[in-house]
């Protein structure tokens, strides 16, 4: 087929034919019904058996999608990657089917959802567009699909998320039939607009005029050179927003012939190409994205949503590039990035980011082989005069957020609007802004509707402002940044436009009138005001703080001494000397109330656990919670004593597991809390666990432990660097077997037996004993939980120590 084709019935036959020929299958549908899924499963299963990658995105809008349909997909199509779009009441209506082919690809867009009637005899209109008609359209559709497929509003479909959806489905359809809900939901869409993040179209100008590295970049370059000298071939560089991460990559690229630069947004790619061209005027460059697919250039700037497809990766040899740069590296744990990282084998892989913690905390440490070449936090950069200082004002927000429904990772947008769009709240926002503001303000809002409401309110007060979102006309979007930069505008109201990649250096005021849901996003937004600019002495941050989630922990992003317990005053963190932090008395009282109750923090941890359990489809391990949950695992020990204490709080332990927790609680708390100036105690425990669930707690001698101990601490470079010396400075790898055994006896075994709860651990007559007496039915759980604690503590220990080496 080389022309457009309109299909008004029997779409099923076309789906089957194209599935039989496809090399990749991507579908996005608003609804899925059991009748439709039963029809498409036979040919999708055949495609999956051939090894064809299949991605299906189904919506939960209005709870029309039947749980039985999702259950069929999970059970009968296990090879496919299936995700559920959580609409939160906002319209989600796409019906598109993409088929990548060897010679030609096809895009079907129309009205048919996954139901028997829609794909057979129903009155539906669907347009089939072959890529030979317009290849650009197909590639743009792939990019849009990937952006939606991995959006924050989606969750992987598994037994846990299906169980949660089934409960919501039953509740929604008991309270009112779908047909009655439709008109109300459509009205919500008209009222509050689409919920997906919007972005500014035009790339920012480059504010660097010199091609010489600035001090922060020079320091980072030296760190990267040292990393290469130590024979690492991967590293991450963490530079706060405003320190020039892209230019750092461009300077670093001078010693490489061919470079691949990967990012998730075209704005970032365009900015990167400009920066690289500035540093390397004699080099050629090209884009590899939805619109262009040039491969013959010194520097290739690629969209991860295009290049992340196996189809496009196959166009490149594994060693096609000497240097691969992944921008905004905190996204790199996503499956699309993982596929790309596994494909290429460059001489060096560089990840650059301002915020190494992903929004869901997935581990990126391992993606760079545990090597963080340099990390410059925005607070450190402020102290060194590389970024502008700030004056923070925590203003009390009397909105009662406890009445707003929480959807797992965000507040329900419709309910949030009901409490936010109040004239008295708008008046308070305006008054406090007038009290503290400087000349150019970015206002971060919860939704498009709120940004429009507040913009109108400010304009009625005579303020030169505008509301900016993806629905704003293109010419206004392109000029908005320049108008604020020039002073023509005093304020821009937005939602998530300025999180990454787009900067207005002269911005000197930030106004937050939204609940802080993600500390990573919050940190990114703060960075929008910290760039240095002529005539700018500091940035004013006006932050409305109410009884919303994360309110009691958000100020930790400003703390120069996190984890020390030191504060300037009640609940106030220690900020850099050239900065200031002031809180309303009501805010101090609110935070003190949070501190006393502590229950909200426990509930947040339990919620983060439940969300991760749904994502994985099973109970997460302790280490998985640390790496992937939207929470700080260090708080688990503070709040519950142990990870398994948290599981008890969350109602996750069975009766038998609850009994085991009670019987061996002292041991679990000992394993969690024992001091670790070195890793040795946990290495001894890991060696004992090698013996399996039945024998691991039996007495051992230092001589038995020595071989594992030596191997573990010398097989990885970063372990050798951190823990390879004893007090006399002798290297462990130079010890003979008896020397290692003597060290084990002298340090971990003797010290642990001396510091543990009396009678729990002993080291007598060369026998190290953990005094536990589990029954046969208790052994497996005791073993598994102990192993989880050891794995977690070793991972955290080496990660923390690696940071201190920087």
QUIRAQUI-V300848 format. One record per backbone hydrogen bond with DSSP energy under -0.5 kcal/mol. CO is the residue of the C=O (numbers start at 1). NH is the residue of the N-H. E is the energy in kcal/mol with one decimal. If there is no record, write none. Layout:
CO | NH | E
CO | NH | E
This chain:
5 | 7 | -0.5
5 | 128 | -3.1
6 | 8 | -0.6
7 | 126 | -2.0
8 | 124 | -1.4
10 | 13 | -0.6
10 | 14 | -0.6
11 | 14 | -0.6
11 | 15 | -2.1
12 | 16 | -2.5
13 | 17 | -2.3
14 | 18 | -2.5
15 | 19 | -2.0
16 | 20 | -1.9
17 | 21 | -0.8
18 | 22 | -1.2
23 | 53 | -0.8
24 | 100 | -2.6
25 | 55 | -2.6
26 | 98 | -3.5
27 | 57 | -2.6
28 | 96 | -2.7
29 | 59 | -1.5
31 | 114 | -1.8
32 | 66 | -2.1
33 | 36 | -0.5
33 | 37 | -2.5
34 | 38 | -2.2
35 | 39 | -0.7
36 | 40 | -1.7
37 | 41 | -2.0
38 | 42 | -0.5
40 | 44 | -1.9
41 | 45 | -2.8
42 | 46 | -1.4
43 | 47 | -1.8
44 | 48 | -2.6
45 | 49 | -2.4
46 | 50 | -1.2
47 | 52 | -2.2
48 | 51 | -1.6
53 | 25 | -2.4
54 | 81 | -2.8
55 | 27 | -2.6
56 | 58 | -0.5
56 | 83 | -2.5
57 | 29 | -2.6
58 | 85 | -3.0
60 | 63 | -2.6
61 | 64 | -1.4
66 | 69 | -0.8
66 | 70 | -1.6
67 | 71 | -2.6
68 | 72 | -1.8
69 | 73 | -1.8
70 | 74 | -2.5
71 | 75 | -2.3
72 | 76 | -2.9
73 | 77 | -1.5
77 | 80 | -1.2
80 | 82 | -0.7
81 | 56 | -2.1
82 | 157 | -3.0
83 | 58 | -2.2
84 | 86 | -0.6
84 | 155 | -1.7
85 | 60 | -1.8
85 | 87 | -1.0
87 | 90 | -1.7
94 | 30 | -1.2
95 | 110 | -1.9
96 | 28 | -2.6
97 | 108 | -2.7
98 | 26 | -2.4
99 | 106 | -2.6
100 | 23 | -3.7
100 | 24 | -1.2
105 | 131 | -2.9
106 | 99 | -2.7
107 | 109 | -0.5
107 | 129 | -3.2
108 | 97 | -2.6
109 | 127 | -3.1
111 | 113 | -0.6
113 | 115 | -1.9
114 | 33 | -3.5
114 | 36 | -0.6
115 | 119 | -1.6
116 | 120 | -0.8
117 | 120 | -0.7
117 | 122 | -2.9
119 | 12 | -2.7
120 | 10 | -3.7
122 | 124 | -1.1
125 | 111 | -1.3
126 | 7 | -3.5
126 | 128 | -0.5
127 | 109 | -2.1
127 | 129 | -0.6
128 | 5 | -1.9
128 | 130 | -0.6
129 | 107 | -2.0
130 | 133 | -1.4
130 | 134 | -1.0
134 | 138 | -1.2
135 | 139 | -2.2
136 | 140 | -2.5
137 | 141 | -2.3
138 | 142 | -2.1
139 | 143 | -2.1
140 | 144 | -2.6
141 | 145 | -2.6
142 | 146 | -2.7
143 | 147 | -2.4
144 | 148 | -2.0
145 | 149 | -3.2
146 | 150 | -2.1
148 | 151 | -1.2
151 | 154 | -1.8
153 | 86 | -3.0
155 | 84 | -3.0
156 | 158 | -0.7
158 | 162 | -2.7
159 | 163 | -1.7
160 | 164 | -2.0
161 | 165 | -2.5
162 | 166 | -2.7
163 | 167 | -1.7
164 | 168 | -2.0
165 | 169 | -3.1
166 | 170 | -2.6
167 | 171 | -2.1
168 | 172 | -2.8
169 | 173 | -2.5
170 | 174 | -1.2
171 | 175 | -1.6
172 | 176 | -1.6
177 | 180 | -0.7
177 | 181 | -1.4
178 | 182 | -1.4
179 | 183 | -0.6
180 | 184 | -0.6
181 | 185 | -2.3
182 | 186 | -2.5
183 | 187 | -1.8
184 | 188 | -2.0
185 | 189 | -2.1
186 | 190 | -1.9
187 | 191 | -2.0
188 | 192 | -3.1
189 | 193 | -1.9
192 | 449 | -0.6
205 | 207 | -0.5
207 | 209 | -0.6
214 | 218 | -3.0
215 | 219 | -2.4
216 | 220 | -2.0
217 | 221 | -2.7
218 | 222 | -2.2
219 | 223 | -1.7
220 | 224 | -2.3
221 | 225 | -2.5
222 | 226 | -2.1
223 | 227 | -1.9
224 | 228 | -2.2
225 | 229 | -2.0
226 | 230 | -1.3
227 | 232 | -1.9
228 | 231 | -1.8
233 | 349 | -2.0
235 | 351 | -2.5
236 | 238 | -0.5
236 | 373 | -1.5
236 | 374 | -1.0
237 | 239 | -0.7
237 | 353 | -1.9
238 | 376 | -3.2
240 | 243 | -1.9
244 | 248 | -1.9
245 | 249 | -2.1
246 | 250 | -2.0
247 | 251 | -2.8
248 | 252 | -2.7
249 | 253 | -1.6
251 | 254 | -1.5
252 | 255 | -1.1
253 | 256 | -2.0
258 | 322 | -1.6
258 | 323 | -1.9
259 | 261 | -0.5
259 | 300 | -2.7
260 | 262 | -0.5
260 | 325 | -3.4
261 | 302 | -2.8
262 | 327 | -2.9
263 | 304 | -2.5
265 | 269 | -1.7
266 | 270 | -2.8
267 | 271 | -2.3
268 | 272 | -2.7
269 | 273 | -2.6
270 | 274 | -2.0
271 | 275 | -2.4
272 | 276 | -3.0
273 | 277 | -2.4
274 | 278 | -1.7
275 | 279 | -1.7
276 | 280 | -3.0
280 | 283 | -1.6
284 | 299 | -2.0
286 | 301 | -2.8
287 | 294 | -2.1
288 | 303 | -2.1
292 | 289 | -3.5
295 | 297 | -1.2
298 | 259 | -2.6
299 | 286 | -1.9
300 | 261 | -3.1
300 | 302 | -0.7
301 | 288 | -2.4
302 | 263 | -1.9
303 | 306 | -1.0
303 | 307 | -3.0
304 | 308 | -1.8
306 | 309 | -1.4
309 | 312 | -0.5
309 | 313 | -2.4
310 | 314 | -2.0
312 | 315 | -1.7
313 | 316 | -2.0
317 | 320 | -1.7
318 | 345 | -3.5
322 | 347 | -0.8
322 | 348 | -1.7
323 | 260 | -2.6
324 | 350 | -2.8
325 | 262 | -3.1
325 | 327 | -0.6
326 | 352 | -2.5
328 | 331 | -2.3
329 | 332 | -1.9
331 | 334 | -2.1
334 | 337 | -0.5
334 | 338 | -2.3
335 | 339 | -2.1
336 | 340 | -1.3
337 | 341 | -2.9
338 | 342 | -1.9
339 | 343 | -1.4
340 | 344 | -2.0
348 | 324 | -2.1
349 | 235 | -2.1
349 | 351 | -0.5
350 | 326 | -2.7
351 | 237 | -3.1
352 | 328 | -0.5
352 | 329 | -2.3
353 | 239 | -2.1
356 | 358 | -0.6
358 | 361 | -1.4
362 | 358 | -0.5
364 | 368 | -0.7
365 | 368 | -0.9
365 | 370 | -2.5
366 | 369 | -1.7
368 | 371 | -1.8
370 | 372 | -0.7
371 | 236 | -1.9
371 | 373 | -0.8
374 | 238 | -2.9
375 | 377 | -0.6
376 | 240 | -1.5
377 | 381 | -2.4
378 | 382 | -1.9
379 | 383 | -2.0
380 | 384 | -1.6
381 | 386 | -3.0
381 | 387 | -1.0
382 | 385 | -1.8
389 | 539 | -2.5
390 | 580 | -1.9
391 | 541 | -2.5
392 | 582 | -2.7
393 | 395 | -0.9
393 | 543 | -2.7
394 | 584 | -2.7
395 | 545 | -3.4
396 | 398 | -0.6
399 | 401 | -1.2
399 | 547 | -0.7
400 | 403 | -1.0
401 | 404 | -1.5
405 | 412 | -2.7
410 | 407 | -3.2
412 | 416 | -2.5
413 | 417 | -2.0
414 | 418 | -1.2
415 | 419 | -1.0
416 | 420 | -1.5
417 | 421 | -2.5
420 | 422 | -2.6
422 | 426 | -2.5
423 | 427 | -2.5
424 | 428 | -1.8
425 | 429 | -2.4
426 | 430 | -2.4
427 | 431 | -2.5
428 | 432 | -2.3
429 | 433 | -2.2
430 | 434 | -2.5
431 | 435 | -1.7
432 | 436 | -1.6
433 | 437 | -3.0
440 | 508 | -1.5
440 | 509 | -1.6
441 | 492 | -2.0
442 | 444 | -0.5
442 | 511 | -2.5
443 | 445 | -0.6
443 | 494 | -2.7
444 | 513 | -2.1
447 | 451 | -2.2
448 | 452 | -2.5
449 | 453 | -2.5
450 | 454 | -2.8
451 | 455 | -2.0
452 | 456 | -2.3
453 | 457 | -2.1
454 | 458 | -2.5
455 | 459 | -2.7
456 | 460 | -2.2
457 | 461 | -0.8
458 | 461 | -0.8
458 | 463 | -2.2
459 | 462 | -1.9
463 | 465 | -1.2
464 | 490 | -3.6
464 | 491 | -1.3
466 | 493 | -2.9
469 | 472 | -1.9
473 | 476 | -0.7
473 | 477 | -2.1
474 | 478 | -2.3
475 | 479 | -1.4
476 | 480 | -1.5
477 | 481 | -0.6
479 | 483 | -2.4
480 | 484 | -2.1
481 | 485 | -2.5
482 | 486 | -2.3
483 | 487 | -0.7
483 | 488 | -1.2
483 | 489 | -1.9
484 | 487 | -0.5
490 | 441 | -2.4
491 | 466 | -1.2
492 | 443 | -3.1
492 | 494 | -0.5
493 | 468 | -2.9
494 | 445 | -3.0
496 | 499 | -0.8
504 | 507 | -2.5
508 | 540 | -2.9
509 | 442 | -2.0
510 | 542 | -3.2
511 | 444 | -2.6
511 | 513 | -0.6
512 | 544 | -2.4
515 | 517 | -0.9
518 | 522 | -2.2
519 | 523 | -2.2
520 | 524 | -2.2
521 | 525 | -2.5
522 | 526 | -2.2
523 | 527 | -1.8
524 | 528 | -0.5
525 | 528 | -1.1
526 | 529 | -1.9
527 | 530 | -1.0
530 | 388 | -3.1
533 | 536 | -2.0
535 | 537 | -0.6
537 | 389 | -0.5
539 | 391 | -2.6
540 | 510 | -2.9
540 | 542 | -0.5
541 | 393 | -3.1
541 | 543 | -0.6
542 | 512 | -3.0
542 | 544 | -0.5
543 | 395 | -2.8
543 | 545 | -0.6
544 | 546 | -0.5
545 | 397 | -2.5
546 | 548 | -1.0
548 | 551 | -1.7
550 | 553 | -1.3
550 | 554 | -1.7
553 | 556 | -1.6
554 | 557 | -1.7
555 | 558 | -1.8
556 | 559 | -1.2
559 | 562 | -0.6
561 | 564 | -1.6
569 | 572 | -1.6
571 | 573 | -0.5
572 | 568 | -1.9
572 | 569 | -0.7
573 | 575 | -0.8
574 | 560 | -3.7
576 | 579 | -2.0
580 | 392 | -3.1
582 | 394 | -3.3
584 | 588 | -2.2
585 | 589 | -2.4
586 | 590 | -2.1
587 | 591 | -2.7
588 | 592 | -2.2
589 | 593 | -2.2
590 | 594 | -2.3
591 | 595 | -2.5
592 | 596 | -2.4
593 | 597 | -2.4
594 | 598 | -3.0
598 | 601 | -0.5
598 | 602 | -1.8
599 | 603 | -3.0
600 | 604 | -2.3
601 | 605 | -2.1
602 | 606 | -2.5
603 | 607 | -2.6
604 | 608 | -2.6
605 | 609 | -2.2
606 | 610 | -2.4
607 | 611 | -2.6
608 | 612 | -2.1
609 | 613 | -2.7
610 | 614 | -2.0
611 | 615 | -2.0
612 | 616 | -2.7
613 | 617 | -2.2
613 | 618 | -0.9
614 | 161 | -0.7
621 | 625 | -2.4
622 | 626 | -2.1
623 | 627 | -2.5
624 | 628 | -2.8
625 | 629 | -1.9
629 | 631 | -1.8
631 | 633 | -0.7
632 | 635 | -1.8
633 | 636 | -1.2
633 | 637 | -0.8
634 | 638 | -1.2
635 | 639 | -2.5
636 | 640 | -3.0
636 | 641 | -0.7
637 | 641 | -1.1
642 | 646 | -1.5
643 | 647 | -1.8
644 | 648 | -1.5
645 | 649 | -2.0
646 | 650 | -2.4
647 | 652 | -3.0
647 | 653 | -0.6
648 | 651 | -1.4
654 | 658 | -2.6
655 | 659 | -1.8
656 | 660 | -1.9
657 | 661 | -2.6
658 | 662 | -2.2
659 | 663 | -2.4
660 | 664 | -2.6
662 | 665 | -0.5
664 | 668 | -2.2
665 | 669 | -2.7
666 | 670 | -1.9
667 | 671 | -2.7
668 | 672 | -1.9
669 | 673 | -2.3
670 | 674 | -2.2
679 | 682 | -0.5
679 | 683 | -1.8
680 | 684 | -2.4
681 | 685 | -2.2
682 | 686 | -2.7
683 | 687 | -2.2
684 | 688 | -2.2
685 | 689 | -2.3
686 | 690 | -0.9
687 | 690 | -0.6
688 | 691 | -1.9
689 | 692 | -1.8
692 | 696 | -1.7
695 | 698 | -1.8
697 | 770 | -0.7
700 | 768 | -3.4
701 | 704 | -0.5
701 | 705 | -1.6
702 | 706 | -2.0
703 | 707 | -0.6
705 | 709 | -2.5
706 | 710 | -2.7
707 | 711 | -2.3
708 | 712 | -3.0
709 | 713 | -1.8
710 | 714 | -0.7
711 | 714 | -0.8
711 | 715 | -1.7
716 | 720 | -2.1
717 | 721 | -2.4
718 | 722 | -1.6
719 | 723 | -2.8
720 | 724 | -1.0
724 | 732 | -2.9
726 | 729 | -1.9
730 | 726 | -1.3
731 | 734 | -1.7
732 | 735 | -1.7
736 | 740 | -2.1
737 | 741 | -2.0
738 | 742 | -2.5
739 | 743 | -1.9
740 | 744 | -2.5
741 | 745 | -2.3
742 | 746 | -2.6
743 | 747 | -2.6
744 | 749 | -2.1
745 | 750 | -1.2
747 | 751 | -2.6
748 | 752 | -2.4
749 | 753 | -1.9
750 | 754 | -1.5
751 | 755 | -1.5
752 | 756 | -1.9
757 | 760 | -2.6
757 | 761 | -0.6
760 | 771 | -2.8
762 | 769 | -2.9
764 | 767 | -1.5
766 | 768 | -0.5
767 | 764 | -1.7
767 | 769 | -0.6
768 | 700 | -2.0
769 | 762 | -2.3
769 | 771 | -0.6
770 | 772 | -1.6
775 | 778 | -1.0
775 | 779 | -1.2
778 | 782 | -2.3
779 | 783 | -2.5
780 | 784 | -2.7
781 | 785 | -2.7
782 | 786 | -1.9
783 | 787 | -2.5
784 | 788 | -2.1
785 | 789 | -2.0
786 | 790 | -2.3
787 | 791 | -2.8
788 | 792 | -2.3
789 | 793 | -2.7
790 | 794 | -2.3
791 | 795 | -2.1
792 | 796 | -2.6
793 | 797 | -2.4
794 | 798 | -2.3
795 | 799 | -2.0
796 | 800 | -2.7
797 | 801 | -2.6
798 | 802 | -2.0
799 | 803 | -1.7
800 | 804 | -1.5
801 | 805 | -0.9
802 | 805 | -0.7
803 | 806 | -1.1
